[in-house]
């Protein structure tokens, strides 16, 4: 009896000597991906999911493991609805016990999620929602973003159209995405003159009234006249069915997914900034993505595919640097200032707001 007690005590002592990290080595690393699997931004969301999974495969060398721990992705569909996204993130942190989350697709959903990450003290890696306020006035320390922000979009687009003698009207969705985008664009334009801002409901399909208001603001003005469009989903280029050519009004916008850019062919010479196009970056990560996407899907990778892959690489790089430790405070310290290679080239998380700096 006495000997059996000694053995038991020795076993307990051995167990207590095992570090928490060592005990966690065998546990799965759970990552929630909350995105618009359905809803108005479904096409964007699905690309992000494909890119995320391909990025995890690439960054782990096909093992889907870091430091002996398997990465498990839990998918949740926010349908583009802020309240639903907020509740899904709370369930992911609270019920599913995920270590961190990635997403969402839409900026209004992301803004609803930010306080949840702070409440649960867990990382939310935002990809691809772009509103400046996500890493601006609404930000908290648990938020990182691999996706570009409205200011980065705006600066690139302003380079293309900000010239002396140019009059610009902006047309955007009446949402956080649209309004943050216009504000950033206005702040970036130094030479051209902005004469009107037109905001329309995000689900608009009949652009006639809005287009006429914009034409009225521009017609008769001297010099080059441009309507700059900030839009996600739908076909805002229907506005060009009106008297644009007769009034010498041009269309300008930023890049988009390949199916949406098919409409750009009706505007030869149109200028703007582009987030990603598979044929432009020359680096090993993009070469792998292009080759493997063609193999698996018979098509080239698109705008949001590259974004999803960038988010996955950031996650794996942080986990590698922390030796598989998913402690949130340790991950935050690891990720602040961290650089990592993506299909677009090198990205670096800016320390002050965790926004990824990028081409």
C-alpha positions in Angstrom: 0.0 0.0 0.0 2.8 2.4 1.0 4.8 1.6 -2.2 1.7 2.2 -4.4 1.2 5.7 -2.8 4.8 6.6 -3.6 4.4 5.6 -7.2 1.2 7.6 -7.5 2.9 10.7 -5.9 5.8 10.3 -8.3 3.5 10.2 -11.3 1.7 13.3 -10.1 5.0 15.1 -9.7 6.0 14.2 -13.2 2.7 15.5 -14.6 3.0 18.8 -12.8 6.5 19.3 -14.2 5.2 19.3 -17.8 4.9 22.9 -19.1 1.6 24.3 -20.4 3.2 24.6 -23.8 4.3 21.0 -23.8 0.8 19.9 -22.9 -0.6 22.0 -25.7 1.7 20.5 -28.3 -0.8 17.8 -29.2 -3.8 20.1 -29.3 -5.2 21.3 -32.5 -4.8 25.0 -33.4 -8.3 26.2 -34.2 -8.8 29.1 -36.6 -12.3 30.5 -37.4 -12.9 31.9 -40.8 -16.0 34.1 -40.8 -16.8 35.3 -44.3 -19.6 35.9 -46.8 -20.1 32.4 -48.0 -23.5 33.6 -49.2 -24.9 37.1 -49.6 -24.0 40.1 -51.9 -20.2 39.6 -51.5 -20.3 35.8 -52.0 -17.9 35.9 -54.9 -15.3 37.7 -52.8 -15.8 35.5 -49.8 -15.4 32.3 -51.7 -12.1 33.5 -53.2 -10.8 34.4 -49.8 -11.6 30.9 -48.5 -9.8 29.3 -51.4 -6.8 31.5 -50.8 -6.8 30.9 -47.1 -6.7 27.1 -47.5 -4.0 27.3 -50.3 -2.0 29.6 -48.1 -2.1 27.2 -45.1 -1.0 24.4 -47.4 1.9 26.5 -48.9 3.1 27.9 -45.5 3.1 24.6 -43.7 4.7 22.7 -46.6 1.5 20.6 -47.1 1.5 19.3 -43.5 -1.2 21.7 -42.1 0.8 21.6 -38.9 3.0 24.0 -36.9 5.2 22.7 -34.1 3.5 19.4 -34.2 0.0 20.9 -33.8 -2.6 20.5 -36.5 -4.3 23.6 -37.9 -8.1 23.2 -38.1 -10.2 25.8 -39.9 -13.8 26.3 -38.8 -16.0 28.0 -41.4 -18.9 30.3 -40.6 -21.1 32.2 -43.0 -22.0 35.8 -41.9 -24.1 36.4 -45.0 -22.8 40.0 -45.0 -24.9 40.8 -41.9 -23.2 42.7 -39.1 -25.2 41.3 -36.2 -24.8 37.7 -37.5 -21.1 38.2 -37.9 -20.8 39.6 -34.4 -22.6 36.6 -32.9 -20.7 34.1 -35.0 -17.4 35.5 -33.8 -18.6 35.3 -30.1 -19.6 31.7 -30.7 -16.2 30.9 -32.3 -14.3 32.3 -29.4 -16.6 31.2 -26.6 -18.1 27.9 -27.8 -15.6 26.6 -30.4 -12.6 27.8 -28.3 -10.8 29.0 -31.4 -7.3 30.4 -30.9 -7.8 33.2 -33.4 -10.2 34.3 -36.2 -9.8 35.5 -39.8 -12.4 37.6 -41.7 -14.8 39.0 -42.6 -15.5 40.1 -46.2 -17.6 43.2 -45.6 -16.5 46.3 -43.7 -19.8 46.8 -41.7 -19.5 43.2 -40.5 -15.9 43.8 -39.5 -16.8 46.9 -37.5 -19.4 44.9 -35.6 -16.8 42.2 -34.8 -14.1 44.5 -33.4 -15.5 44.8 -29.8 -16.0 41.0 -29.7 -12.3 40.4 -30.2 -11.5 42.9 -27.5 -14.1 41.3 -25.1 -12.7 37.8 -25.6 -9.1 39.0 -25.8 -8.4 37.0 -29.0 -6.9 38.0 -32.3 -9.1 38.9 -35.3 -7.0 39.0 -38.5 -9.1 41.1 -40.9 -9.1 40.0 -44.5 -10.4 41.5 -46.8 -12.7 44.3 -45.2 -11.1 47.6 -46.1 -12.8 50.5 -44.1 -10.1 52.8 -42.6 -11.9 52.8 -39.3 -11.2 49.1 -38.7 -7.5 49.9 -38.1 -8.4 53.5 -37.3 -10.8 55.0 -34.8 -12.6 51.7 -34.1 -9.4 49.7 -33.7 -8.2 47.8 -30.6 -5.0 45.9 -30.0 -6.4 42.5 -30.9 -7.0 43.6 -34.5 -4.5 42.9 -37.3 -5.2 43.4 -41.0 -3.5 41.8 -44.1 -6.1 43.3 -46.4 -5.5 46.7 -47.8 -7.3 49.7 -46.3 -9.3 52.5 -47.9 -6.4 54.9 -47.6 -4.0 52.6 -49.4 -6.6 52.1 -52.2 -7.2 55.9 -52.3 -3.5 56.9 -52.5 -2.9 54.4 -55.4 -6.0 55.6 -57.3 -5.2 59.3 -56.7 -1.8 58.8 -58.3 -3.7 57.8 -61.5 -6.2 60.7 -61.7 -5.0 63.5 -59.5 -3.9 66.1 -62.1 -4.4 69.8 -62.7 -7.5 70.7 -64.6 -9.4 67.6 -63.7 -12.9 67.7 -62.1 -14.0 64.6 -60.2 -17.3 63.3 -58.9 -17.2 60.3 -56.6 -19.9 57.6 -56.6 -19.9 55.1 -53.7 -22.1 52.8 -51.7 -23.7 54.4 -48.6 -21.8 52.2 -46.2 -18.6 52.2 -44.1 -16.7 50.8 -47.1 -18.0 53.6 -49.4 -17.8 56.5 -47.1 -14.4 55.6 -45.7 -13.2 55.1 -49.3 -14.4 58.5 -50.4 -12.9 60.3 -47.4 -9.5 58.7 -48.0 -9.7 59.5 -51.7 -10.5 63.2 -50.9 -7.6 63.4 -48.5 -5.3 62.0 -51.2 -6.3 64.3 -54.0 -4.2 67.4 -54.1 -4.4 68.8 -57.7 -7.8 67.8 -59.1 -11.1 69.4 -57.9 -13.8 67.3 -56.3 -17.2 68.8 -57.1 -19.7 66.3 -55.8 -20.1 63.1 -53.7 -22.9 60.7 -54.7 -23.8 57.9 -52.2 -26.3 55.2 -53.2 -27.7 52.2 -51.3 -25.3 49.2 -51.5 -27.9 47.0 -53.3 -28.7 49.7 -56.0 -29.5 48.2 -59.5 -31.1 51.3 -61.1 -28.4 54.0 -61.3 -30.4 56.4 -63.5 -31.2 59.1 -60.9 -27.7 59.1 -59.3 -26.0 59.2 -62.7 -28.1 62.1 -63.8 -27.2 64.1 -60.7 -23.5 63.4 -61.4 -23.8 64.4 -65.0 -25.5 67.7 -64.0 -22.6 68.4 -61.7 -19.9 67.8 -64.4 -21.4 69.0 -67.7 -20.2 72.3 -68.9 -17.1 72.3 -66.7 -13.8 72.9 -68.5 -11.0 70.3 -68.7 -11.1 66.6 -68.0 -14.2 65.3 -66.2 -14.1 62.0 -64.2 -16.6 60.0 -62.2 -14.6 57.9 -59.7 -16.4 54.8 -58.5 -15.9 53.0 -55.2 -18.2 49.9 -55.3 -18.3 46.3 -54.2 -20.6 43.8 -55.9 -23.2 44.6 -58.6 -22.6 46.5 -61.8 -22.2 50.3 -61.2 -20.9 50.8 -64.7 -24.5 50.8 -65.9 -24.3 54.6 -65.3 -22.4 54.9 -68.5 -25.5 54.0 -70.5 -26.5 57.7 -70.1 -25.0 60.8 -71.8 -21.5 60.3 -70.6 -19.7 60.5 -74.0 -21.8 63.4 -75.2 -20.6 65.4 -72.1 -17.0 64.1 -72.4 -17.2 62.4 -69.0 -14.9 59.5 -68.2 -15.1 56.6 -65.7 -12.3 55.7 -63.3 -12.2 53.1 -60.6 -9.8 50.7 -58.8 -9.2 47.0 -59.5 -11.7 44.3 -58.9 -12.1 40.6 -59.4 -11.7 39.3 -62.9 -15.4 38.7 -63.7 -16.2 42.3 -62.6 -13.2 43.7 -64.6 -14.8 42.2 -67.8 -17.0 45.4 -67.8 -13.8 47.5 -67.9 -13.3 46.6 -71.5 -16.1 49.1 -72.4 -13.8 51.9 -71.0 -10.5 51.7 -73.0 -7.8 53.8 -71.4 -9.4 53.8 -68.0 -6.9 54.4 -65.2 -6.8 53.3 -61.5 -4.9 51.5 -58.8 -4.9 47.7 -58.6 -4.6 45.5 -55.5 -3.5 42.4 -57.3 -3.4 40.8 -60.8 -1.9 37.4 -61.1 0.4 38.2 -63.9 2.1 41.2 -62.3 4.1 40.1 -59.1 7.3 38.2 -59.8 8.1 36.2 -56.6 8.1 32.5 -55.5 4.9 32.8 -53.5 2.9 34.1 -56.4 4.5 31.6 -58.8 3.3 28.8 -56.5 -0.2 30.3 -56.2 -0.6 30.7 -59.9 0.7 27.3 -60.8 -1.3 25.4 -58.1 -4.5 27.4 -58.7 -4.4 26.5 -62.4 -3.8 22.9 -61.5 -6.7 22.7 -59.0 -9.3 25.1 -60.6 -8.2 25.5 -64.2 -8.3 29.3 -63.8 -5.8 31.9 -62.5 -6.0 33.1 -58.9 -8.0 36.3 -58.4 -8.0 39.5 -56.2 -9.3 38.0 -53.0 -7.5 34.6 -53.5 -4.2 36.4 -53.0 -5.6 38.2 -49.9 -6.7 34.9 -48.3 -3.3 33.4 -49.0 -1.6 36.4 -47.4 -3.7 36.0 -44.2 -2.9 32.3 -44.0 0.9 33.0 -44.4 0.7 35.6 -41.7 -1.0 33.2 -39.3 1.5 30.4 -39.9 4.5 32.7 -39.8 3.4 34.0 -36.4 2.8 30.5 -35.1 6.2 29.4 -36.3 7.9 32.3 -34.6 6.0 31.5 -31.3 6.9 27.8 -31.6 3.2 26.9 -31.8 2.3 28.8 -28.7 -1.2 30.4 -29.3 -1.1 32.6 -26.2 -2.7 35.9 -27.5 -0.3 38.3 -25.8 2.6 36.4 -27.2 1.2 36.3 -30.7 0.5 40.1 -30.6 4.1 40.8 -29.6 5.3 38.4 -32.3 3.1 39.9 -35.0 3.8 43.6 -34.3 6.4 44.7 -36.9 6.4 41.2 -38.4 7.3 40.9 -42.1 6.2 38.0 -44.2 6.2 37.1 -47.9 2.9 37.0 -49.8 1.7 36.7 -53.5 2.0 40.5 -53.7 5.4 40.6 -52.2 6.6 41.5 -48.7 4.0 42.8 -46.1 4.8 44.2 -42.7 2.4 44.7 -39.8 2.7 48.3 -38.7 3.2 48.4 -34.9 0.9 51.3 -34.1 -2.3 49.9 -35.7 -1.4 46.4 -37.0 -2.2 47.4 -40.6 -0.2 45.4 -43.1 2.0 47.8 -45.2 2.1 46.6 -48.8 2.5 47.5 -52.5 
